[in-house]
Amino acid sequence: MPAAGIAARFVAARQNGHGLASFPGLLPSNLDDAYAIQRAAIALWPDAIAGWKVRRLSPALAARFGLDRFVGPVFAASVARLDKGKEADFPVFVGGSAAFEAEYVMVAHADQPLQDAGFDTGRARRLIGTVRIGVEVAGSPLAAMPDLDSLASIADFGNNNGQIFGPDIPLAALDDPRAMTCSTSIDGIPVRSASAADLPGGPLAAFAFALDQCARLGFPLTAGQFVSTGAVTGMHRVRVGQRCTADFGAFGRIACLTVPIGRT
């Protein structure tokens, strides 16, 4: 099935809220094919891109393609800002899959300049206006998505289903990624604690990668758009009815309740 057909089936599943038992066509075999499906789906989706998520490729795919990350779009209607002390809804596709991911988020203060050379972390940092704590609502109507490789995730909006923002944090926090800590718990049980230094190159490297990749895709960042820079404590599968918390220490915390969307 061509990219347009696969994209249309993913978009229909998301819009109608029904799960997919299997990948809707042939699995992409390379980055170009995976991103072709993603771009086709973006063209069909009736909302503006508010930002992008970044996630790491598996070591095998990174060695094969010479890149260690990938991106996926986050749409405006799926972005929520958590009021202090409140609990955010974390939507989960019925018949699909979902993962809770605690992340540091970079918000651009200006349009990304077009340039021949790639962005290093210094150039990337100069574009950052705000840093926030956040939770990526990772999810797909495809139930098997967590068991497939990253090429399948790329095809379906990077396996993104939204973004939850917590409070802003000082831009100077980027000077020491080791101090950008997070602890994740699910239903009150600690899952993992880590810091942004555990991300290869830290969040600035992820932001620089996103700038380059989004430009290659024809979607350079514009002022106000954001990049969610990768799961600090990892991906944690969740199901409907669970309470999940990302505790960023002195920077704040984000509490969520997983809620169902759609039908089987």
Backbone torsions as a table, in degrees:
resi	resn	phi	psi	omega
1	MET	NA	131.8	179.0
2	PRO	-62.4	164.3	-178.5
3	ALA	-54.6	-41.8	-177.4
4	ALA	-61.4	-38.2	-180.0
5	GLY	-69.0	-41.9	177.9
6	ILE	-64.4	-44.5	179.3
7	ALA	-59.7	-42.7	-178.7
8	ALA	-63.0	-36.3	179.7
9	ARG	-72.0	-38.3	175.2
10	PHE	-64.0	-45.1	-178.9
11	VAL	-62.8	-42.6	179.7
12	ALA	-63.2	-40.7	179.5
13	ALA	-63.8	-41.2	178.8
14	ARG	-67.4	-44.0	-177.3
15	GLN	-69.2	-36.2	-177.2
16	ASN	-92.1	-7.0	176.4
17	GLY	68.1	40.7	176.0
18	HIS	-123.1	150.6	-177.4
19	GLY	-79.3	162.4	175.2
20	LEU	-119.7	127.3	-178.1
21	ALA	-77.7	-25.5	-178.5
22	SER	-147.6	163.8	179.3
23	PHE	-61.0	131.6	-172.0
24	PRO	-81.2	63.3	-179.6
25	GLY	138.8	-166.1	177.7
26	LEU	-74.7	136.2	176.9
27	LEU	-63.9	137.9	176.5
28	PRO	-63.6	145.8	-177.1
29	SER	-105.4	-5.9	-179.8
30	ASN	-153.8	171.9	-176.8
31	LEU	-63.9	-40.3	-178.7
32	ASP	-60.4	-44.0	180.0
33	ASP	-66.2	-41.2	-179.2
34	ALA	-64.1	-45.6	179.8
35	TYR	-70.5	-26.9	175.5
36	ALA	-62.8	-40.0	176.7
37	ILE	-66.3	-43.3	179.7
38	GLN	-60.0	-46.1	-179.4
39	ARG	-63.6	-38.4	177.8
40	ALA	-64.0	-38.5	179.0
41	ALA	-69.3	-39.1	176.9
42	ILE	-58.3	-41.8	-179.4
43	ALA	-63.6	-27.2	-179.2
44	LEU	-88.7	-18.4	-172.4
45	TRP	-81.9	127.8	-173.4
46	PRO	-86.8	55.5	-179.6
47	ASP	-157.5	158.2	179.8
48	ALA	-84.7	148.7	174.9
49	ILE	-75.6	123.8	178.4
50	ALA	-95.9	-23.2	-177.9
51	GLY	-177.6	-168.0	-176.5
52	TRP	-139.8	148.0	171.8
53	LYS	-103.5	150.3	175.7
54	VAL	-119.8	138.9	175.4
55	ARG	-142.9	154.0	-179.7
56	ARG	-79.3	142.2	167.7
57	LEU	-75.9	156.6	173.8
58	SER	-64.3	155.0	179.4
59	PRO	-54.4	-38.2	-179.2
60	ALA	-65.4	-44.0	179.0
61	LEU	-70.7	-36.4	177.9
62	ALA	-61.4	-42.2	178.4
63	ALA	-66.6	-35.8	-177.9
64	ARG	-70.7	-41.6	-172.1
65	PHE	-102.5	-10.7	179.7
66	GLY	75.2	16.9	175.6
67	LEU	-131.9	146.3	-176.6
68	ASP	-108.9	1.6	-177.5
69	ARG	-141.2	169.9	171.0
70	PHE	-143.3	168.7	-179.3
71	VAL	-125.9	159.4	172.9
72	GLY	-148.1	150.3	-176.1
73	PRO	-78.3	149.4	172.3
74	VAL	-120.0	126.5	-173.4
75	PHE	-96.4	153.1	-169.7
76	ALA	-57.4	-42.5	-175.8
77	ALA	-68.4	-15.2	-178.1
78	SER	-98.6	7.8	-179.2
79	VAL	-98.4	130.9	179.5
80	ALA	-129.2	144.4	174.7
81	ARG	-111.1	125.9	-174.9
82	LEU	-83.5	124.4	173.4
83	ASP	-70.1	145.7	-177.4
84	LYS	-56.9	130.2	177.6
85	GLY	82.3	-2.2	-178.5
86	LYS	-95.7	166.9	177.0
87	GLU	-111.6	130.3	-177.5
88	ALA	-91.6	146.8	170.6
89	ASP	-75.3	135.7	178.2
90	PHE	-118.1	99.8	-173.2
91	PRO	-72.9	136.9	-179.0
92	VAL	-125.4	127.8	177.1
93	PHE	-66.6	125.4	171.4
94	VAL	-66.8	127.3	-177.4
95	GLY	80.6	5.7	180.0
96	GLY	-116.6	-143.3	-178.3
97	SER	-143.6	157.6	-178.4
98	ALA	-153.8	152.4	177.0
99	ALA	-145.1	139.6	178.2
100	PHE	-91.2	126.7	-176.6
101	GLU	-136.4	116.7	178.3
102	ALA	-86.2	129.0	-171.7
103	GLU	-142.8	156.1	167.7
104	TYR	-96.7	136.9	-170.3
105	VAL	-118.2	131.5	177.9
106	MET	-105.9	129.7	180.0
107	VAL	-111.0	126.5	-178.8
108	ALA	-75.7	137.5	178.4
109	HIS	-97.0	-8.4	-179.4
110	ALA	-148.4	163.8	176.4
111	ASP	-64.4	144.1	177.4
112	GLN	-66.9	124.5	178.0
113	PRO	-72.7	144.3	175.6
114	LEU	-80.0	131.6	-178.5
115	GLN	-151.9	154.3	-178.4
116	ASP	-75.2	-43.3	-178.3
117	ALA	-78.9	153.9	177.9
118	GLY	-71.7	165.2	179.4
119	PHE	-83.4	126.7	167.3
120	ASP	-91.0	177.3	-174.9
121	THR	-68.0	-29.4	178.3
122	GLY	-66.2	-48.4	177.8
123	ARG	-63.1	-41.0	-179.6
124	ALA	-62.1	-43.2	-176.9
125	ARG	-61.0	-34.2	-178.1
126	ARG	-66.9	-14.4	177.9
127	LEU	-90.6	-10.6	-174.5
128	ILE	-83.0	124.7	175.5
129	GLY	-99.3	-33.9	-176.1
130	THR	-144.3	144.4	170.7
131	VAL	-115.4	136.0	-179.8
132	ARG	-131.2	155.4	165.2
133	ILE	-84.0	151.5	-177.1
134	GLY	-160.9	171.0	173.6
135	VAL	-129.8	124.9	171.8
136	GLU	-82.1	129.9	171.8
137	VAL	-85.0	86.9	178.5
138	ALA	-78.8	133.6	-178.9
139	GLY	178.5	158.7	-178.0
140	SER	-152.2	151.9	171.3
141	PRO	-69.7	-11.8	179.9
142	LEU	-82.0	113.4	-176.5
143	ALA	-62.3	-35.2	-175.5
144	ALA	-85.0	2.5	-173.7
145	MET	-53.1	-43.7	-178.5
146	PRO	-62.9	-18.0	-177.7
147	ASP	-97.2	-3.2	179.6
148	LEU	-100.4	166.3	-179.5
149	ASP	-79.2	176.0	-171.9
150	SER	-65.4	-20.2	178.6
151	LEU	-63.5	-36.0	176.2
152	ALA	-66.8	-40.4	178.3
153	SER	-62.4	-45.2	179.2
154	ILE	-55.0	-44.1	-176.5
155	ALA	-59.7	-37.5	-177.4
156	ASP	-102.2	69.8	176.8
157	PHE	53.7	30.6	-179.8
158	GLY	68.2	19.7	-176.5
159	ASN	62.0	38.4	178.6
160	ASN	-107.5	141.5	176.6
161	ASN	-132.6	16.5	177.0
162	GLY	143.7	177.2	-179.7
163	GLN	-145.8	135.0	176.4
164	ILE	-113.8	126.2	179.7
165	PHE	-100.1	136.6	165.9
166	GLY	-100.1	-159.0	-176.4
167	PRO	-72.8	160.9	172.3
168	ASP	-69.0	153.6	175.6
169	ILE	-128.8	164.1	-177.8
170	PRO	-61.7	138.2	177.0
171	LEU	-60.5	-29.8	179.7
172	ALA	-64.5	-14.4	177.7
173	ALA	-59.4	-27.2	-179.4
174	LEU	-65.3	-15.7	-179.8
175	ASP	-67.6	-24.2	-177.9
176	ASP	-139.3	84.2	-179.5
177	PRO	-57.8	-23.7	179.2
178	ARG	-64.7	-26.7	179.1
179	ALA	-87.4	-5.1	177.5
180	MET	-89.9	76.8	-171.3
181	THR	-92.1	167.1	173.4
182	CYS	-159.3	143.9	172.7
183	SER	-125.7	130.1	-179.2
184	THR	-110.0	137.4	174.3
185	SER	-134.7	150.1	178.5
186	ILE	-129.1	123.9	-175.4
187	ASP	53.4	39.1	176.5
188	GLY	79.5	-0.3	-178.7
189	ILE	-101.8	120.0	178.6
190	PRO	-58.5	135.4	-178.8
191	VAL	-105.6	-52.1	-179.3
192	ARG	-165.0	146.8	171.9
193	SER	-120.2	140.6	-178.7
194	ALA	-160.4	-177.4	176.3
195	SER	-132.4	165.8	179.3
196	ALA	-63.2	-18.6	176.4
197	ALA	-66.8	-17.3	177.5
198	ASP	-75.2	-15.6	173.1
199	LEU	-78.1	132.4	-179.1
200	PRO	-54.7	117.3	-178.3
201	GLY	79.4	-3.0	-178.5
202	GLY	75.9	178.7	-176.8
203	PRO	-63.2	-27.3	178.6
204	LEU	-66.0	-36.9	177.6
205	ALA	-65.3	-38.7	177.5
206	ALA	-65.9	-39.6	178.6
207	PHE	-65.1	-43.4	178.4
208	ALA	-62.1	-42.0	177.0
209	PHE	-59.2	-45.3	-178.5
210	ALA	-60.7	-40.1	178.4
211	LEU	-59.1	-46.6	-179.9
212	ASP	-65.8	-46.0	-175.9
213	GLN	-68.2	-41.0	179.6
214	CYS	-64.4	-36.8	176.0
215	ALA	-64.3	-40.9	178.5
216	ARG	-62.7	-33.5	-179.3
217	LEU	-80.9	-8.3	-178.3
218	GLY	89.4	18.1	-179.8
219	PHE	-128.0	60.4	178.5
220	PRO	-58.7	145.7	-178.1
221	LEU	-63.6	144.5	173.9
222	THR	-116.4	162.5	-178.3
223	ALA	-53.1	131.7	179.4
224	GLY	94.7	-18.9	175.9
225	GLN	-75.9	157.9	-174.2
226	PHE	-127.9	165.4	172.3
227	VAL	-130.3	121.7	173.9
228	SER	-88.9	116.1	-156.3
229	THR	-90.1	6.1	176.5
230	GLY	126.0	150.2	-174.4
231	ALA	-73.5	110.7	-176.1
232	VAL	-64.3	-44.6	-178.2
233	THR	-100.5	5.4	179.0
234	GLY	99.9	177.8	177.0
235	MET	-89.2	133.7	-179.1
236	HIS	-128.4	110.7	-178.5
237	ARG	-61.6	139.0	179.4
238	VAL	-135.3	161.4	177.2
239	ARG	-129.9	170.2	-177.7
240	VAL	-60.8	137.2	174.8
241	GLY	95.4	3.9	-179.9
242	GLN	-96.0	150.9	174.7
243	ARG	-106.3	127.4	-174.6
244	CYS	-125.5	140.9	-178.1
245	THR	-133.9	134.3	170.7
246	ALA	-113.0	113.4	-177.5
247	ASP	-104.8	111.2	-178.2
248	PHE	-97.4	24.7	176.8
249	GLY	64.9	-129.9	-177.1
250	ALA	-63.3	-17.1	-178.5
251	PHE	-82.5	-14.3	179.5
252	GLY	121.4	-177.1	-179.3
253	ARG	-142.0	156.4	177.9
254	ILE	-127.8	121.2	178.7
255	ALA	-110.5	138.6	-176.0
256	CYS	-136.0	152.6	170.9
257	LEU	-119.8	123.6	179.9
258	THR	-74.9	128.0	-176.3
259	VAL	-126.8	149.0	-176.7
260	PRO	-79.0	143.7	167.9
261	ILE	-130.4	139.2	175.7
262	GLY	88.0	-165.0	-175.7
263	ARG	-149.2	162.7	177.5
264	THR	-81.7	NA	NA
